[in-house]
Amino acid sequence: MKEAIKLDNNISYYNQHLINNIIDKMFSKFDFNKDGEINYSEFLAATVCKKQVLTKANLRFAFHHFDTDNEGYITKNDLKEVFKRSG
């Protein structure tokens, strides 16, 4: 993003500096695991509208997906089963 800002002749050096600071702040907030990169999960977590995604129906679906034996809770074995199914 910073390189693209440098190439835009319509943005003054002063504004480039301000924009770069904003980019740095955004990056530090999106990079949840602080590895210097924004992975797909971090990008989704930062950009998806949580009100639309975190509905009771979606959370219930996700819980049942991970509760593979339908015991009402998620165990280590449930997680192993889900990841085994997913490859």
PDB file with SEQRES, HELIX, SHEET and CRYST1 records, atoms N, CA, C and O in Angstrom:
SEQRES   1 A   87  MET LYS GLU ALA ILE LYS LEU ASP ASN ASN ILE SER TYR          
SEQRES   2 A   87  TYR ASN GLN HIS LEU ILE ASN ASN ILE ILE ASP LYS MET          
SEQRES   3 A   87  PHE SER LYS PHE ASP PHE ASN LYS ASP GLY GLU ILE ASN          
SEQRES   4 A   87  TYR SER GLU PHE LEU ALA ALA THR VAL CYS LYS LYS GLN          
SEQRES   5 A   87  VAL LEU THR LYS ALA ASN LEU ARG PHE ALA PHE HIS HIS          
SEQRES   6 A   87  PHE ASP THR ASP ASN GLU GLY TYR ILE THR LYS ASN ASP          
SEQRES   7 A   87  LEU LYS GLU VAL PHE LYS ARG SER GLY                          
HELIX    1 AA1 LYS A    2  LEU A    7  1                                   6    
HELIX    2 AA2 TYR A   13  PHE A   30  1                                  18    
HELIX    3 AA3 TYR A   40  THR A   47  1                                   8    
HELIX    4 AA4 LYS A   50  VAL A   53  1                                   4    
HELIX    5 AA5 LYS A   56  PHE A   66  1                                  11    
HELIX    6 AA6 LYS A   76  SER A   86  1                                  11    
CRYST1    1.000    1.000    1.000  90.00  90.00  90.00 P 1           1          
ATOM      1  N   MET A   1       0.826  -1.181   0.000  1.00  0.00           N  
ATOM      2  CA  MET A   1       0.000   0.000   0.000  1.00  0.00           C  
ATOM      3  C   MET A   1       0.874   1.250   0.000  1.00  0.00           C  
ATOM      4  O   MET A   1       0.580   2.231  -0.682  1.00  0.00           O  
ATOM      5  N   LYS A   2       1.951   1.195   0.777  1.00  0.00           N  
ATOM      6  CA  LYS A   2       2.833   2.363   0.852  1.00  0.00           C  
ATOM      7  C   LYS A   2       3.492   2.647  -0.498  1.00  0.00           C  
ATOM      8  O   LYS A   2       3.664   3.806  -0.876  1.00  0.00           O  
ATOM      9  N   GLU A   3       3.854   1.606  -1.213  1.00  0.00           N  
ATOM     10  CA  GLU A   3       4.477   1.790  -2.526  1.00  0.00           C  
ATOM     11  C   GLU A   3       3.487   2.419  -3.504  1.00  0.00           C  
ATOM     12  O   GLU A   3       3.870   3.250  -4.328  1.00  0.00           O  
ATOM     13  N   ALA A   4       2.227   2.029  -3.415  1.00  0.00           N  
ATOM     14  CA  ALA A   4       1.202   2.608  -4.287  1.00  0.00           C  
ATOM     15  C   ALA A   4       1.020   4.088  -3.987  1.00  0.00           C  
ATOM     16  O   ALA A   4       0.818   4.888  -4.900  1.00  0.00           O  
ATOM     17  N   ILE A   5       1.090   4.456  -2.711  1.00  0.00           N  
ATOM     18  CA  ILE A   5       0.956   5.860  -2.312  1.00  0.00           C  
ATOM     19  C   ILE A   5       2.101   6.689  -2.924  1.00  0.00           C  
ATOM     20  O   ILE A   5       1.881   7.805  -3.394  1.00  0.00           O  
ATOM     21  N   LYS A   6       3.325   6.131  -2.913  1.00  0.00           N  
ATOM     22  CA  LYS A   6       4.483   6.842  -3.460  1.00  0.00           C  
ATOM     23  C   LYS A   6       4.315   7.124  -4.955  1.00  0.00           C  
ATOM     24  O   LYS A   6       4.787   8.144  -5.456  1.00  0.00           O  
ATOM     25  N   LEU A   7       3.645   6.221  -5.655  1.00  0.00           N  
ATOM     26  CA  LEU A   7       3.494   6.364  -7.101  1.00  0.00           C  
ATOM     27  C   LEU A   7       2.425   7.376  -7.502  1.00  0.00           C  
ATOM     28  O   LEU A   7       2.380   7.806  -8.655  1.00  0.00           O  
ATOM     29  N   ASP A   8       1.577   7.755  -6.572  1.00  0.00           N  
ATOM     30  CA  ASP A   8       0.502   8.698  -6.874  1.00  0.00           C  
ATOM     31  C   ASP A   8       1.036  10.124  -6.806  1.00  0.00           C  
ATOM     32  O   ASP A   8       1.310  10.639  -5.722  1.00  0.00           O  
ATOM     33  N   ASN A   9       1.181  10.754  -7.958  1.00  0.00           N  
ATOM     34  CA  ASN A   9       1.741  12.116  -8.031  1.00  0.00           C  
ATOM     35  C   ASN A   9       0.805  13.167  -7.461  1.00  0.00           C  
ATOM     36  O   ASN A   9       1.222  14.306  -7.252  1.00  0.00           O  
ATOM     37  N   ASN A  10      -0.440  12.821  -7.204  1.00  0.00           N  
ATOM     38  CA  ASN A  10      -1.407  13.780  -6.678  1.00  0.00           C  
ATOM     39  C   ASN A  10      -1.349  13.902  -5.159  1.00  0.00           C  
ATOM     40  O   ASN A  10      -2.040  14.738  -4.577  1.00  0.00           O  
ATOM     41  N   ILE A  11      -0.528  13.070  -4.515  1.00  0.00           N  
ATOM     42  CA  ILE A  11      -0.425  13.093  -3.052  1.00  0.00           C  
ATOM     43  C   ILE A  11       0.909  13.732  -2.674  1.00  0.00           C  
ATOM     44  O   ILE A  11       1.969  13.258  -3.082  1.00  0.00           O  
ATOM     45  N   SER A  12       0.853  14.794  -1.903  1.00  0.00           N  
ATOM     46  CA  SER A  12       2.077  15.494  -1.500  1.00  0.00           C  
ATOM     47  C   SER A  12       2.892  14.613  -0.548  1.00  0.00           C  
ATOM     48  O   SER A  12       2.384  13.654   0.033  1.00  0.00           O  
ATOM     49  N   TYR A  13       4.177  14.973  -0.409  1.00  0.00           N  
ATOM     50  CA  TYR A  13       5.056  14.238   0.496  1.00  0.00           C  
ATOM     51  C   TYR A  13       4.497  14.253   1.919  1.00  0.00           C  
ATOM     52  O   TYR A  13       4.513  13.234   2.609  1.00  0.00           O  
ATOM     53  N   TYR A  14       4.008  15.407   2.348  1.00  0.00           N  
ATOM     54  CA  TYR A  14       3.437  15.552   3.695  1.00  0.00           C  
ATOM     55  C   TYR A  14       2.236  14.614   3.869  1.00  0.00           C  
ATOM     56  O   TYR A  14       2.124  13.931   4.887  1.00  0.00           O  
ATOM     57  N   ASN A  15       1.347  14.582   2.885  1.00  0.00           N  
ATOM     58  CA  ASN A  15       0.183  13.698   2.965  1.00  0.00           C  
ATOM     59  C   ASN A  15       0.588  12.232   2.888  1.00  0.00           C  
ATOM     60  O   ASN A  15      -0.036  11.383   3.523  1.00  0.00           O  
ATOM     61  N   GLN A  16       1.635  11.927   2.111  1.00  0.00           N  
ATOM     62  CA  GLN A  16       2.130  10.551   2.059  1.00  0.00           C  
ATOM     63  C   GLN A  16       2.562  10.093   3.453  1.00  0.00           C  
ATOM     64  O   GLN A  16       2.286   8.968   3.869  1.00  0.00           O  
ATOM     65  N   HIS A  17       3.245  10.991   4.162  1.00  0.00           N  
ATOM     66  CA  HIS A  17       3.707  10.667   5.520  1.00  0.00           C  
ATOM     67  C   HIS A  17       2.513  10.391   6.444  1.00  0.00           C  
ATOM     68  O   HIS A  17       2.535   9.433   7.216  1.00  0.00           O  
ATOM     69  N   LEU A  18       1.484  11.224   6.364  1.00  0.00           N  
ATOM     70  CA  LEU A  18       0.284  11.016   7.182  1.00  0.00           C  
ATOM     71  C   LEU A  18      -0.408   9.704   6.825  1.00  0.00           C  
ATOM     72  O   LEU A  18      -0.811   8.948   7.708  1.00  0.00           O  
ATOM     73  N   ILE A  19      -0.543   9.439   5.530  1.00  0.00           N  
ATOM     74  CA  ILE A  19      -1.199   8.208   5.082  1.00  0.00           C  
ATOM     75  C   ILE A  19      -0.408   6.986   5.529  1.00  0.00           C  
ATOM     76  O   ILE A  19      -0.991   5.989   5.955  1.00  0.00           O  
ATOM     77  N   ASN A  20       0.922   7.058   5.433  1.00  0.00           N  
ATOM     78  CA  ASN A  20       1.761   5.936   5.869  1.00  0.00           C  
ATOM     79  C   ASN A  20       1.586   5.665   7.361  1.00  0.00           C  
ATOM     80  O   ASN A  20       1.579   4.509   7.783  1.00  0.00           O  
ATOM     81  N   ASN A  21       1.444   6.717   8.158  1.00  0.00           N  
ATOM     82  CA  ASN A  21       1.198   6.531   9.598  1.00  0.00           C  
ATOM     83  C   ASN A  21      -0.138   5.842   9.835  1.00  0.00           C  
ATOM     84  O   ASN A  21      -0.251   4.975  10.701  1.00  0.00           O  
ATOM     85  N   ILE A  22      -1.146   6.229   9.067  1.00  0.00           N  
ATOM     86  CA  ILE A  22      -2.454   5.589   9.185  1.00  0.00           C  
ATOM     87  C   ILE A  22      -2.366   4.124   8.793  1.00  0.00           C  
ATOM     88  O   ILE A  22      -2.941   3.265   9.462  1.00  0.00           O  
ATOM     89  N   ILE A  23      -1.648   3.833   7.712  1.00  0.00           N  
ATOM     90  CA  ILE A  23      -1.465   2.441   7.270  1.00  0.00           C  
ATOM     91  C   ILE A  23      -0.774   1.629   8.361  1.00  0.00           C  
ATOM     92  O   ILE A  23      -1.180   0.503   8.649  1.00  0.00           O  
ATOM     93  N   ASP A  24       0.271   2.195   8.968  1.00  0.00           N  
ATOM     94  CA  ASP A  24       0.984   1.492  10.049  1.00  0.00           C  
ATOM     95  C   ASP A  24       0.056   1.179  11.217  1.00  0.00           C  
ATOM     96  O   ASP A  24       0.093   0.080  11.769  1.00  0.00           O  
ATOM     97  N   LYS A  25      -0.776   2.150  11.591  1.00  0.00           N  
ATOM     98  CA  LYS A  25      -1.713   1.937  12.706  1.00  0.00           C  
ATOM     99  C   LYS A  25      -2.750   0.872  12.363  1.00  0.00           C  
ATOM    100  O   LYS A  25      -3.063   0.014  13.188  1.00  0.00           O  
ATOM    101  N   MET A  26      -3.283   0.930  11.141  1.00  0.00           N  
ATOM    102  CA  MET A  26      -4.264  -0.074  10.722  1.00  0.00           C  
ATOM    103  C   MET A  26      -3.623  -1.462  10.707  1.00  0.00           C  
ATOM    104  O   MET A  26      -4.209  -2.433  11.184  1.00  0.00           O  
ATOM    105  N   PHE A  27      -2.415  -1.539  10.155  1.00  0.00           N  
ATOM    106  CA  PHE A  27      -1.717  -2.817  10.059  1.00  0.00           C  
ATOM    107  C   PHE A  27      -1.506  -3.426  11.446  1.00  0.00           C  
ATOM    108  O   PHE A  27      -1.710  -4.624  11.643  1.00  0.00           O  
ATOM    109  N   SER A  28      -1.099  -2.599  12.395  1.00  0.00           N  
ATOM    110  CA  SER A  28      -0.838  -3.125  13.735  1.00  0.00           C  
ATOM    111  C   SER A  28      -2.128  -3.626  14.392  1.00  0.00           C  
ATOM    112  O   SER A  28      -2.089  -4.555  15.199  1.00  0.00           O  
ATOM    113  N   LYS A  29      -3.266  -3.022  14.054  1.00  0.00           N  
ATOM    114  CA  LYS A  29      -4.540  -3.494  14.602  1.00  0.00           C  
ATOM    115  C   LYS A  29      -5.022  -4.762  13.919  1.00  0.00           C  
ATOM    116  O   LYS A  29      -5.642  -5.605  14.567  1.00  0.00           O  
ATOM    117  N   PHE A  30      -4.751  -4.923  12.615  1.00  0.00           N  
ATOM    118  CA  PHE A  30      -5.206  -6.101  11.868  1.00  0.00           C  
ATOM    119  C   PHE A  30      -4.309  -7.310  12.098  1.00  0.00           C  
ATOM    120  O   PHE A  30      -4.778  -8.446  12.024  1.00  0.00           O  
ATOM    121  N   ASP A  31      -3.037  -7.087  12.373  1.00  0.00           N  
ATOM    122  CA  ASP A  31      -2.065  -8.177  12.553  1.00  0.00           C  
ATOM    123  C   ASP A  31      -2.176  -8.701  13.981  1.00  0.00           C  
ATOM    124  O   ASP A  31      -1.336  -8.395  14.827  1.00  0.00           O  
ATOM    125  N   PHE A  32      -3.205  -9.482  14.245  1.00  0.00           N  
ATOM    126  CA  PHE A  32      -3.527  -9.925  15.599  1.00  0.00           C  
ATOM    127  C   PHE A  32      -2.417 -10.756  16.236  1.00  0.00           C  
ATOM    128  O   PHE A  32      -2.154 -10.618  17.431  1.00  0.00           O  
ATOM    129  N   ASN A  33      -1.766 -11.614  15.458  1.00  0.00           N  
ATOM    130  CA  ASN A  33      -0.717 -12.461  16.041  1.00  0.00           C  
ATOM    131  C   ASN A  33       0.667 -11.820  15.966  1.00  0.00           C  
ATOM    132  O   ASN A  33       1.658 -12.430  16.365  1.00  0.00           O  
ATOM    133  N   LYS A  34       0.734 -10.598  15.458  1.00  0.00           N  
ATOM    134  CA  LYS A  34       1.964  -9.786  15.420  1.00  0.00           C  
ATOM    135  C   LYS A  34       3.129 -10.484  14.727  1.00  0.00           C  
ATOM    136  O   LYS A  34       4.270 -10.423  15.187  1.00  0.00           O  
ATOM    137  N   ASP A  35       2.816 -11.162  13.589  1.00  0.00           N  
ATOM    138  CA  ASP A  35       3.876 -11.827  12.837  1.00  0.00           C  
ATOM    139  C   ASP A  35       4.359 -10.991  11.650  1.00  0.00           C  
ATOM    140  O   ASP A  35       5.177 -11.458  10.858  1.00  0.00           O  
ATOM    141  N   GLY A  36       3.860  -9.761  11.523  1.00  0.00           N  
ATOM    142  CA  GLY A  36       4.299  -8.880  10.452  1.00  0.00           C  
ATOM    143  C   GLY A  36       3.522  -9.045   9.159  1.00  0.00           C  
ATOM    144  O   GLY A  36       3.833  -8.400   8.158  1.00  0.00           O  
ATOM    145  N   GLU A  37       2.512  -9.907   9.177  1.00  0.00           N  
ATOM    146  CA  GLU A  37       1.692 -10.158   7.992  1.00  0.00           C  
ATOM    147  C   GLU A  37       0.225 -10.184   8.396  1.00  0.00           C  
ATOM    148  O   GLU A  37      -0.111 -10.510   9.534  1.00  0.00           O  
ATOM    149  N   ILE A  38      -0.639  -9.841   7.458  1.00  0.00           N  
ATOM    150  CA  ILE A  38      -2.078  -9.969   7.697  1.00  0.00           C  
ATOM    151  C   ILE A  38      -2.546 -11.171   6.900  1.00  0.00           C  
ATOM    152  O   ILE A  38      -2.620 -11.124   5.672  1.00  0.00           O  
ATOM    153  N   ASN A  39      -2.864 -12.259   7.611  1.00  0.00           N  
ATOM    154  CA  ASN A  39      -3.330 -13.463   6.921  1.00  0.00           C  
ATOM    155  C   ASN A  39      -4.836 -13.355   6.652  1.00  0.00           C  
ATOM    156  O   ASN A  39      -5.486 -12.392   7.059  1.00  0.00           O  
ATOM    157  N   TYR A  40      -5.363 -14.343   5.974  1.00  0.00           N  
ATOM    158  CA  TYR A  40      -6.763 -14.311   5.561  1.00  0.00           C  
ATOM    159  C   TYR A  40      -7.707 -14.200   6.756  1.00  0.00           C  
ATOM    160  O   TYR A  40      -8.663 -13.426   6.722  1.00  0.00           O  
ATOM    161  N   SER A  41      -7.446 -14.962   7.802  1.00  0.00           N  
ATOM    162  CA  SER A  41      -8.305 -14.925   8.990  1.00  0.00           C  
ATOM    163  C   SER A  41      -8.279 -13.553   9.657  1.00  0.00           C  
ATOM    164  O   SER A  41      -9.314 -13.045  10.091  1.00  0.00           O  
ATOM    165  N   GLU A  42      -7.100 -12.962   9.736  1.00  0.00           N  
ATOM    166  CA  GLU A  42      -6.983 -11.627  10.332  1.00  0.00           C  
ATOM    167  C   GLU A  42      -7.713 -10.593   9.478  1.00  0.00           C  
ATOM    168  O   GLU A  42      -8.376  -9.697  10.002  1.00  0.00           O  
ATOM    169  N   PHE A  43      -7.583 -10.727   8.159  1.00  0.00           N  
ATOM    170  CA  PHE A  43      -8.273  -9.813   7.255  1.00  0.00           C  
ATOM    171  C   PHE A  43      -9.784  -9.913   7.436  1.00  0.00           C  
ATOM    172  O   PHE A  43     -10.473  -8.897   7.535  1.00  0.00           O  
ATOM    173  N   LEU A  44     -10.295 -11.144   7.478  1.00  0.00           N  
ATOM    174  CA  LEU A  44     -11.732 -11.331   7.677  1.00  0.00           C  
ATOM    175  C   LEU A  44     -12.189 -10.776   9.017  1.00  0.00           C  
ATOM    176  O   LEU A  44     -13.213 -10.096   9.100  1.00  0.00           O  
ATOM    177  N   ALA A  45     -11.428 -11.067  10.063  1.00  0.00           N  
ATOM    178  CA  ALA A  45     -11.801 -10.595  11.396  1.00  0.00           C  
ATOM    179  C   ALA A  45     -11.856  -9.068  11.452  1.00  0.00           C  
ATOM    180  O   ALA A  45     -12.671  -8.498  12.178  1.00  0.00           O  
ATOM    181  N   ALA A  46     -11.003  -8.422  10.696  1.00  0.00           N  
ATOM    182  CA  ALA A  46     -10.944  -6.964  10.725  1.00  0.00           C  
ATOM    183  C   ALA A  46     -11.971  -6.306   9.815  1.00  0.00           C  
ATOM    184  O   ALA A  46     -12.354  -5.160  10.053  1.00  0.00           O  
ATOM    185  N   THR A  47     -12.424  -7.004   8.781  1.00  0.00           N  
ATOM    186  CA  THR A  47     -13.252  -6.344   7.780  1.00  0.00           C  
ATOM    187  C   THR A  47     -14.695  -6.824   7.705  1.00  0.00           C  
ATOM    188  O   THR A  47     -15.547  -6.115   7.171  1.00  0.00           O  
ATOM    189  N   VAL A  48     -14.983  -7.991   8.219  1.00  0.00           N  
ATOM    190  CA  VAL A  48     -16.339  -8.529   8.121  1.00  0.00           C  
ATOM    191  C   VAL A  48     -17.253  -7.824   9.118  1.00  0.00           C  
ATOM    192  O   VAL A  48     -16.856  -7.542  10.249  1.00  0.00           O  
ATOM    193  N   CYS A  49     -18.457  -7.548   8.696  1.00  0.00           N  
ATOM    194  CA  CYS A  49     -19.446  -6.924   9.582  1.00  0.00           C  
ATOM    195  C   CYS A  49     -19.888  -7.973  10.602  1.00  0.00           C  
ATOM    196  O   CYS A  49     -20.597  -8.922  10.267  1.00  0.00           O  
ATOM    197  N   LYS A  50     -19.466  -7.791  11.826  1.00  0.00           N  
ATOM    198  CA  LYS A  50     -19.716  -8.793  12.860  1.00  0.00           C  
ATOM    199  C   LYS A  50     -21.205  -8.952  13.175  1.00  0.00           C  
ATOM    200  O   LYS A  50     -21.639 -10.040  13.554  1.00  0.00           O  
ATOM    201  N   LYS A  51     -21.987  -7.888  13.024  1.00  0.00           N  
ATOM    202  CA  LYS A  51     -23.424  -7.981  13.293  1.00  0.00           C  
ATOM    203  C   LYS A  51     -24.110  -8.936  12.324  1.00  0.00           C  
ATOM    204  O   LYS A  51     -25.069  -9.615  12.693  1.00  0.00           O  
ATOM    205  N   GLN A  52     -23.621  -8.992  11.083  1.00  0.00           N  
ATOM    206  CA  GLN A  52     -24.218  -9.880  10.095  1.00  0.00           C  
ATOM    207  C   GLN A  52     -23.724 -11.314  10.248  1.00  0.00           C  
ATOM    208  O   GLN A  52     -24.474 -12.262  10.012  1.00  0.00           O  
ATOM    209  N   VAL A  53     -22.475 -11.471  10.641  1.00  0.00           N  
ATOM    210  CA  VAL A  53     -21.869 -12.804  10.704  1.00  0.00           C  
ATOM    211  C   VAL A  53     -22.166 -13.503  12.026  1.00  0.00           C  
ATOM    212  O   VAL A  53     -22.458 -14.699  12.046  1.00  0.00           O  
ATOM    213  N   LEU A  54     -22.093 -12.762  13.125  1.00  0.00           N  
ATOM    214  CA  LEU A  54     -22.250 -13.374  14.442  1.00  0.00           C  
ATOM    215  C   LEU A  54     -23.717 -13.415  14.880  1.00  0.00           C  
ATOM    216  O   LEU A  54     -24.087 -12.882  15.926  1.00  0.00           O  
ATOM    217  N   THR A  55     -24.524 -14.049  14.067  1.00  0.00           N  
ATOM    218  CA  THR A  55     -25.923 -14.232  14.429  1.00  0.00           C  
ATOM    219  C   THR A  55     -26.048 -15.503  15.257  1.00  0.00           C  
ATOM    220  O   THR A  55     -25.156 -16.352  15.234  1.00  0.00           O  
ATOM    221  N   LYS A  56     -27.134 -15.636  15.977  1.00  0.00           N  
ATOM    222  CA  LYS A  56     -27.341 -16.851  16.767  1.00  0.00           C  
ATOM    223  C   LYS A  56     -27.348 -18.082  15.871  1.00  0.00           C  
ATOM    224  O   LYS A  56     -26.793 -19.119  16.234  1.00  0.00           O  
ATOM    225  N   ALA A  57     -27.970 -17.973  14.712  1.00  0.00           N  
ATOM    226  CA  ALA A  57     -28.042 -19.116  13.793  1.00  0.00           C  
ATOM    227  C   ALA A  57     -26.650 -19.529  13.319  1.00  0.00           C  
ATOM    228  O   ALA A  57     -26.336 -20.719  13.279  1.00  0.00           O  
ATOM    229  N   ASN A  58     -25.816 -18.553  12.960  1.00  0.00           N  
ATOM    230  CA  ASN A  58     -24.461 -18.881  12.504  1.00  0.00           C  
ATOM    231  C   ASN A  58     -23.614 -19.457  13.625  1.00  0.00           C  
ATOM    232  O   ASN A  58     -22.858 -20.404  13.405  1.00  0.00           O  
ATOM    233  N   LEU A  59     -23.727 -18.903  14.817  1.00  0.00           N  
ATOM    234  CA  LEU A  59     -22.968 -19.428  15.953  1.00  0.00           C  
ATOM    235  C   LEU A  59     -23.427 -20.836  16.314  1.00  0.00           C  
ATOM    236  O   LEU A  59     -22.606 -21.697  16.631  1.00  0.00           O  
ATOM    237  N   ARG A  60     -24.737 -21.072  16.266  1.00  0.00           N  
ATOM    238  CA  ARG A  60     -25.270 -22.404  16.540  1.00  0.00           C  
ATOM    239  C   ARG A  60     -24.757 -23.411  15.503  1.00  0.00           C  
ATOM    240  O   ARG A  60     -24.363 -24.523  15.854  1.00  0.00           O  
ATOM    241  N   PHE A  61     -24.765 -23.014  14.228  1.00  0.00           N  
ATOM    242  CA  PHE A  61     -24.255 -23.876  13.163  1.00  0.00           C  
ATOM    243  C   PHE A  61     -22.780 -24.203  13.399  1.00  0.00           C  
ATOM    244  O   PHE A  61     -22.373 -25.361  13.299  1.00  0.00           O  
ATOM    245  N   ALA A  62     -21.981 -23.177  13.712  1.00  0.00           N  
ATOM    246  CA  ALA A  62     -20.554 -23.384  13.937  1.00  0.00           C  
ATOM    247  C   ALA A  62     -20.319 -24.309  15.132  1.00  0.00           C  
ATOM    248  O   ALA A  62     -19.471 -25.199  15.077  1.00  0.00           O  
ATOM    249  N   PHE A  63     -21.077 -24.092  16.213  1.00  0.00           N  
ATOM    250  CA  PHE A  63     -20.911 -24.934  17.390  1.00  0.00           C  
ATOM    251  C   PHE A  63     -21.220 -26.389  17.046  1.00  0.00           C  
ATOM    252  O   PHE A  63     -20.465 -27.290  17.410  1.00  0.00           O  
ATOM    253  N   HIS A  64     -22.324 -26.616  16.348  1.00  0.00           N  
ATOM    254  CA  HIS A  64     -22.706 -27.998  16.004  1.00  0.00           C  
ATOM    255  C   HIS A  64     -21.715 -28.626  15.030  1.00  0.00           C  
ATOM    256  O   HIS A  64     -21.519 -29.842  15.033  1.00  0.00           O  
ATOM    257  N   HIS A  65     -21.102 -27.808  14.211  1.00  0.00           N  
ATOM    258  CA  HIS A  65     -20.076 -28.320  13.302  1.00  0.00           C  
ATOM    259  C   HIS A  65     -18.891 -28.880  14.089  1.00  0.00           C  
ATOM    260  O   HIS A  65     -18.331 -29.914  13.725  1.00  0.00           O  
ATOM    261  N   PHE A  66     -18.513 -28.194  15.168  1.00  0.00           N  
ATOM    262  CA  PHE A  66     -17.373 -28.631  15.971  1.00  0.00           C  
ATOM    263  C   PHE A  66     -17.750 -29.652  17.043  1.00  0.00           C  
ATOM    264  O   PHE A  66     -16.890 -30.412  17.489  1.00  0.00           O  
ATOM    265  N   ASP A  67     -18.988 -29.686  17.457  1.00  0.00           N  
ATOM    266  CA  ASP A  67     -19.458 -30.680  18.434  1.00  0.00           C  
ATOM    267  C   ASP A  67     -19.846 -31.947  17.668  1.00  0.00           C  
ATOM    268  O   ASP A  67     -21.027 -32.253  17.506  1.00  0.00           O  
ATOM    269  N   THR A  68     -18.835 -32.673  17.203  1.00  0.00           N  
ATOM    270  CA  THR A  68     -19.060 -33.780  16.269  1.00  0.00           C  
ATOM    271  C   THR A  68     -19.848 -34.933  16.870  1.00  0.00           C  
ATOM    272  O   THR A  68     -20.508 -35.666  16.134  1.00  0.00           O  
ATOM    273  N   ASP A  69     -19.797 -35.115  18.188  1.00  0.00           N  
ATOM    274  CA  ASP A  69     -20.520 -36.216  18.806  1.00  0.00           C  
ATOM    275  C   ASP A  69     -21.820 -35.763  19.486  1.00  0.00           C  
ATOM    276  O   ASP A  69     -22.463 -36.543  20.189  1.00  0.00           O  
ATOM    277  N   ASN A  70     -22.200 -34.498  19.268  1.00  0.00           N  
ATOM    278  CA  ASN A  70     -23.465 -33.944  19.786  1.00  0.00           C  
ATOM    279  C   ASN A  70     -23.640 -34.107  21.299  1.00  0.00           C  
ATOM    280  O   ASN A  70     -24.738 -34.399  21.773  1.00  0.00           O  
ATOM    281  N   GLU A  71     -22.565 -33.918  22.045  1.00  0.00           N  
ATOM    282  CA  GLU A  71     -22.644 -34.021  23.501  1.00  0.00           C  
ATOM    283  C   GLU A  71     -22.964 -32.686  24.165  1.00  0.00           C  
ATOM    284  O   GLU A  71     -23.189 -32.638  25.374  1.00  0.00           O  
ATOM    285  N   GLY A  72     -22.989 -31.607  23.396  1.00  0.00           N  
ATOM    286  CA  GLY A  72     -23.291 -30.313  23.967  1.00  0.00           C  
ATOM    287  C   GLY A  72     -22.067 -29.515  24.364  1.00  0.00           C  
ATOM    288  O   GLY A  72     -22.186 -28.426  24.927  1.00  0.00           O  
ATOM    289  N   TYR A  73     -20.899 -30.045  24.076  1.00  0.00           N  
ATOM    290  CA  TYR A  73     -19.652 -29.327  24.324  1.00  0.00           C  
ATOM    291  C   TYR A  73     -18.606 -29.814  23.330  1.00  0.00           C  
ATOM    292  O   TYR A  73     -18.754 -30.876  22.725  1.00  0.00           O  
ATOM    293  N   ILE A  74     -17.553 -29.030  23.171  1.00  0.00           N  
ATOM    294  CA  ILE A  74     -16.514 -29.334  22.193  1.00  0.00           C  
ATOM    295  C   ILE A  74     -15.279 -29.841  22.922  1.00  0.00           C  
ATOM    296  O   ILE A  74     -14.738 -29.169  23.801  1.00  0.00           O  
ATOM    297  N   THR A  75     -14.844 -31.030  22.544  1.00  0.00           N  
ATOM    298  CA  THR A  75     -13.659 -31.635  23.157  1.00  0.00           C  
ATOM    299  C   THR A  75     -12.476 -31.585  22.183  1.00  0.00           C  
ATOM    300  O   THR A  75     -12.623 -31.217  21.018  1.00  0.00           O  
ATOM    301  N   LYS A  76     -11.313 -31.962  22.690  1.00  0.00           N  
ATOM    302  CA  LYS A  76     -10.126 -32.055  21.857  1.00  0.00           C  
ATOM    303  C   LYS A  76     -10.358 -33.074  20.736  1.00  0.00           C  
ATOM    304  O   LYS A  76      -9.918 -32.869  19.605  1.00  0.00           O  
ATOM    305  N   ASN A  77     -11.047 -34.167  21.055  1.00  0.00           N  
ATOM    306  CA  ASN A  77     -11.334 -35.185  20.039  1.00  0.00           C  
ATOM    307  C   ASN A  77     -12.273 -34.647  18.963  1.00  0.00           C  
ATOM    308  O   ASN A  77     -12.134 -34.987  17.788  1.00  0.00           O  
ATOM    309  N   ASP A  78     -13.235 -33.801  19.366  1.00  0.00           N  
ATOM    310  CA  ASP A  78     -14.111 -33.172  18.376  1.00  0.00           C  
ATOM    311  C   ASP A  78     -13.286 -32.348  17.385  1.00  0.00           C  
ATOM    312  O   ASP A  78     -13.482 -32.431  16.173  1.00  0.00           O  
ATOM    313  N   LEU A  79     -12.363 -31.555  17.924  1.00  0.00           N  
ATOM    314  CA  LEU A  79     -11.529 -30.733  17.052  1.00  0.00           C  
ATOM    315  C   LEU A  79     -10.674 -31.586  16.127  1.00  0.00           C  
ATOM    316  O   LEU A  79     -10.532 -31.271  14.945  1.00  0.00           O  
ATOM    317  N   LYS A  80     -10.105 -32.665  16.656  1.00  0.00           N  
ATOM    318  CA  LYS A  80      -9.310 -33.572  15.821  1.00  0.00           C  
ATOM    319  C   LYS A  80     -10.157 -34.130  14.686  1.00  0.00           C  
ATOM    320  O   LYS A  80      -9.700 -34.209  13.546  1.00  0.00           O  
ATOM    321  N   GLU A  81     -11.400 -34.521  14.999  1.00  0.00           N  
ATOM    322  CA  GLU A  81     -12.302 -35.065  13.992  1.00  0.00           C  
ATOM    323  C   GLU A  81     -12.624 -34.052  12.900  1.00  0.00           C  
ATOM    324  O   GLU A  81     -12.620 -34.380  11.714  1.00  0.00           O  
ATOM    325  N   VAL A  82     -12.902 -32.819  13.314  1.00  0.00           N  
ATOM    326  CA  VAL A  82     -13.217 -31.771  12.334  1.00  0.00           C  
ATOM    327  C   VAL A  82     -12.036 -31.524  11.418  1.00  0.00           C  
ATOM    328  O   VAL A  82     -12.205 -31.426  10.203  1.00  0.00           O  
ATOM    329  N   PHE A  83     -10.833 -31.422  11.986  1.00  0.00           N  
ATOM    330  CA  PHE A  83      -9.665 -31.154  11.158  1.00  0.00           C  
ATOM    331  C   PHE A  83      -9.308 -32.357  10.295  1.00  0.00           C  
ATOM    332  O   PHE A  83      -8.793 -32.189   9.189  1.00  0.00           O  
ATOM    333  N   LYS A  84      -9.570 -33.553  10.774  1.00  0.00           N  
ATOM    334  CA  LYS A  84      -9.329 -34.744   9.964  1.00  0.00           C  
ATOM    335  C   LYS A  84     -10.271 -34.746   8.758  1.00  0.00           C  
ATOM    336  O   LYS A  84      -9.849 -35.060   7.646  1.00  0.00           O  
ATOM    337  N   ARG A  85     -11.534 -34.399   8.969  1.00  0.00           N  
ATOM    338  CA  ARG A  85     -12.513 -34.322   7.872  1.00  0.00           C  
ATOM    339  C   ARG A  85     -12.120 -33.256   6.855  1.00  0.00           C  
ATOM    340  O   ARG A  85     -12.340 -33.417   5.655  1.00  0.00           O  
ATOM    341  N   SER A  86     -11.538 -32.169   7.347  1.00  0.00           N  
ATOM    342  CA  SER A  86     -11.187 -31.050   6.478  1.00  0.00           C  
ATOM    343  C   SER A  86      -9.889 -31.288   5.711  1.00  0.00           C  
ATOM    344  O   SER A  86      -9.568 -30.573   4.762  1.00  0.00           O  
ATOM    345  N   GLY A  87      -9.158 -32.303   6.141  1.00  0.00           N  
ATOM    346  CA  GLY A  87      -7.882 -32.578   5.484  1.00  0.00           C  
ATOM    347  C   GLY A  87      -6.786 -31.762   6.096  1.00  0.00           C  
ATOM    348  O   GLY A  87      -5.634 -31.860   5.672  1.00  0.00           O  
TER     349      GLY A  87                                                      
END                                                                             
